[in-house]
Amino acid sequence: MNETVAYLIAIGVTFVINVPFGYWRAGVRKFSPQWFVAVHAAVPMVIALRFALGLPFRWSMFPLFVAAYFGGQFAGSRLRRRRAAQPNRP
């Protein structure tokens, strides 16, 4: 597999992995133990993904991984807020 394609896959999966954790994070008190777990629990998964794909650490790719990580957290948080704002349907 081309290294560029592998990085794109890893960045996309990093985003997707963080969506449920962002959803969870939005429902707990800020800086509580659950909040810290919600923020950091995906890190080992992302590292394992990079090892599984055989991707070396590159400083040039670091900002993209950080953006995907926090983008997924943000998207999950927004999803929770949007669902909370909807009225209950019968």
Backbone bond lengths (Angstrom), bond angles and torsions (degrees), N, CA, C in turn:
res aa  C-N    CA-C-N  psi(-1)  N-CA   C-N-CA  omega(-1)  CA-C   N-CA-C  phi
1 M - - - 1.455 - - 1.527 108.15 -
2 N 1.300 115.20 138.42 1.456 121.66 178.06 1.528 108.80 -62.53
3 E 1.349 116.77 138.98 1.469 120.78 -177.84 1.526 111.94 -61.92
4 T 1.326 117.62 -36.40 1.462 120.91 179.43 1.530 110.68 -64.30
5 V 1.315 117.02 -42.47 1.459 121.26 178.27 1.527 109.88 -64.58
6 A 1.325 116.81 -40.62 1.463 120.47 179.04 1.531 110.73 -62.73
7 Y 1.331 117.32 -41.10 1.466 120.03 177.19 1.528 111.10 -64.73
8 L 1.317 117.57 -41.17 1.469 120.24 178.73 1.526 111.50 -63.18
9 I 1.322 116.46 -40.86 1.459 120.64 177.11 1.524 109.80 -63.22
10 A 1.327 117.11 -46.38 1.462 121.26 -179.11 1.524 111.42 -62.43
11 I 1.311 117.75 -40.00 1.463 121.13 179.44 1.531 110.21 -66.99
12 G 1.327 117.32 -43.11 1.461 120.70 177.61 1.516 112.66 -63.22
13 V 1.325 116.67 -43.13 1.466 120.82 179.42 1.529 110.21 -67.87
14 T 1.324 117.50 -35.70 1.461 120.99 176.21 1.523 110.39 -59.49
15 F 1.317 116.96 -42.93 1.462 120.74 177.02 1.524 110.68 -60.93
16 V 1.320 116.35 -49.05 1.471 121.59 -176.26 1.533 111.43 -65.08
17 I 1.320 117.52 -39.42 1.467 121.11 178.75 1.522 110.45 -60.64
18 N 1.321 118.09 -36.00 1.453 121.51 -174.03 1.519 114.39 -83.15
19 V 1.314 119.47 -13.56 1.467 120.75 -179.98 1.533 111.55 -60.76
20 P 1.344 120.51 -50.50 1.473 118.00 179.50 1.529 112.94 -65.30
21 F 1.322 117.42 -31.95 1.463 119.63 178.16 1.530 111.03 -69.80
22 G 1.312 117.46 -35.55 1.458 120.72 174.47 1.514 111.48 -67.37
23 Y 1.333 116.74 -36.97 1.465 122.01 176.40 1.531 109.23 -61.28
24 W 1.308 116.14 -46.06 1.460 121.81 179.25 1.526 110.71 -64.85
25 R 1.321 116.92 -45.74 1.465 122.49 -177.95 1.518 111.45 -58.28
26 A 1.319 117.55 -36.33 1.461 120.89 -177.83 1.522 112.24 -69.19
27 G 1.330 118.17 -16.14 1.452 121.14 -177.83 1.510 115.25 -100.30
28 V 1.331 117.17 3.28 1.466 119.91 -179.83 1.524 109.96 -119.42
29 R 1.343 114.86 162.84 1.455 120.71 -179.59 1.528 110.03 -67.50
30 K 1.326 115.64 136.52 1.458 121.60 -177.97 1.527 110.64 -61.56
31 F 1.326 115.93 136.55 1.461 126.04 179.52 1.531 113.62 67.04
32 S 1.318 117.75 14.88 1.460 121.21 173.56 1.537 107.66 -79.70
33 P 1.335 118.02 166.94 1.473 118.87 177.07 1.531 113.14 -57.14
34 Q 1.351 116.91 -39.07 1.469 119.04 178.68 1.529 111.15 -64.62
35 W 1.319 117.16 -36.63 1.457 121.67 179.16 1.532 110.12 -62.50
36 F 1.335 116.37 -45.37 1.470 119.73 179.38 1.531 111.45 -63.83
37 V 1.313 116.86 -38.14 1.469 119.64 177.49 1.527 109.77 -65.98
38 A 1.327 117.09 -43.49 1.470 120.60 -179.59 1.522 111.62 -61.99
39 V 1.316 116.88 -34.61 1.464 120.42 -179.39 1.526 111.28 -76.68
40 H 1.332 117.20 -37.68 1.469 120.04 -170.10 1.531 115.21 -105.05
41 A 1.306 119.44 -9.94 1.467 121.02 -175.12 1.522 113.22 -64.68
42 A 1.304 117.98 -27.39 1.459 120.30 -177.72 1.528 113.19 -79.32
43 V 1.326 117.38 -15.32 1.471 120.19 -177.14 1.527 112.17 -57.14
44 P 1.349 120.15 -50.14 1.469 118.36 179.01 1.532 113.07 -61.21
45 M 1.333 116.66 -33.42 1.466 119.50 178.23 1.522 111.47 -65.49
46 V 1.315 116.41 -41.69 1.464 120.53 -179.79 1.528 109.99 -67.86
47 I 1.324 117.10 -40.44 1.467 120.22 177.69 1.527 110.31 -63.78
48 A 1.339 117.09 -43.46 1.466 120.41 178.13 1.530 110.99 -62.35
49 L 1.323 116.58 -38.77 1.468 120.67 177.30 1.522 110.74 -61.15
50 R 1.315 116.12 -45.25 1.470 119.42 179.79 1.521 111.10 -63.24
51 F 1.337 117.34 -40.90 1.470 119.98 177.40 1.523 110.42 -65.61
52 A 1.328 117.58 -41.07 1.464 121.16 -179.40 1.529 111.63 -62.89
53 L 1.328 116.04 -35.17 1.470 119.90 178.65 1.523 112.50 -86.22
54 G 1.324 116.96 -4.90 1.465 121.12 178.96 1.518 113.44 69.93
55 L 1.322 116.72 34.24 1.456 120.77 -177.24 1.525 110.89 -92.79
56 P 1.314 117.18 123.98 1.466 119.21 176.97 1.532 110.18 -77.25
57 F 1.328 115.35 160.02 1.459 119.68 176.10 1.522 108.67 -72.24
58 R 1.313 115.73 129.98 1.473 121.68 176.09 1.516 107.52 -133.51
59 W 1.323 115.37 127.27 1.465 119.81 178.63 1.524 111.63 -60.18
60 S 1.313 117.33 -31.55 1.461 120.04 -179.25 1.525 112.38 -67.30
61 M 1.318 117.80 -24.72 1.470 121.77 179.79 1.527 112.55 -93.25
62 F 1.316 117.23 -15.72 1.460 122.00 -177.08 1.533 113.10 -54.86
63 P 1.351 119.52 -46.85 1.469 118.45 178.92 1.531 113.40 -61.01
64 L 1.315 118.00 -32.80 1.460 120.69 178.87 1.528 111.33 -69.47
65 F 1.340 116.73 -38.89 1.459 119.70 176.70 1.527 110.99 -67.36
66 V 1.322 117.11 -40.34 1.471 120.47 178.15 1.529 109.79 -63.59
67 A 1.323 116.88 -43.28 1.467 120.59 178.87 1.531 110.95 -63.19
68 A 1.323 117.89 -41.82 1.464 121.03 178.64 1.524 110.56 -66.51
69 Y 1.320 116.75 -39.51 1.464 121.23 -179.42 1.524 110.58 -62.15
70 F 1.319 116.10 -55.32 1.459 119.40 -177.77 1.524 112.26 -74.91
71 G 1.315 117.54 -25.94 1.458 120.19 174.01 1.518 111.54 -64.59
72 G 1.328 117.29 -40.98 1.458 121.23 176.31 1.518 111.71 -66.03
73 Q 1.330 116.40 -40.38 1.467 120.35 176.48 1.530 109.98 -61.79
74 F 1.318 116.81 -44.09 1.461 121.71 -179.52 1.528 110.88 -64.84
75 A 1.330 116.95 -44.02 1.463 120.92 -179.46 1.529 110.98 -63.04
76 G 1.330 117.30 -41.21 1.459 120.15 177.73 1.518 112.07 -64.88
77 S 1.324 116.16 -39.10 1.460 121.11 177.88 1.522 111.03 -63.69
78 R 1.317 116.25 -44.86 1.471 120.16 179.02 1.528 111.00 -64.92
79 L 1.310 117.39 -37.88 1.461 121.26 178.12 1.530 110.27 -60.95
80 R 1.324 117.15 -43.77 1.467 120.16 179.13 1.527 110.82 -64.02
81 R 1.319 117.17 -43.62 1.468 120.30 179.51 1.522 110.99 -63.37
82 R 1.315 117.37 -41.30 1.463 121.18 -179.97 1.524 110.59 -64.71
83 R 1.324 117.04 -42.95 1.470 120.12 179.45 1.516 111.30 -67.91
84 A 1.333 117.81 -34.80 1.467 121.31 178.71 1.527 111.15 -69.00
85 A 1.324 117.34 -29.93 1.468 121.34 -177.35 1.526 112.06 -80.26
86 Q 1.316 118.53 -17.54 1.457 121.03 -179.87 1.520 110.24 -75.50
87 P 1.326 116.34 137.39 1.461 118.18 175.67 1.523 110.43 -68.93
88 N 1.315 115.93 149.77 1.471 119.90 178.71 1.521 110.28 -67.41
89 R 1.316 114.56 132.86 1.465 119.87 179.51 1.520 108.46 -99.42
90 P 1.339 117.48 141.57 1.473 120.37 179.31 1.503 113.20 -68.34
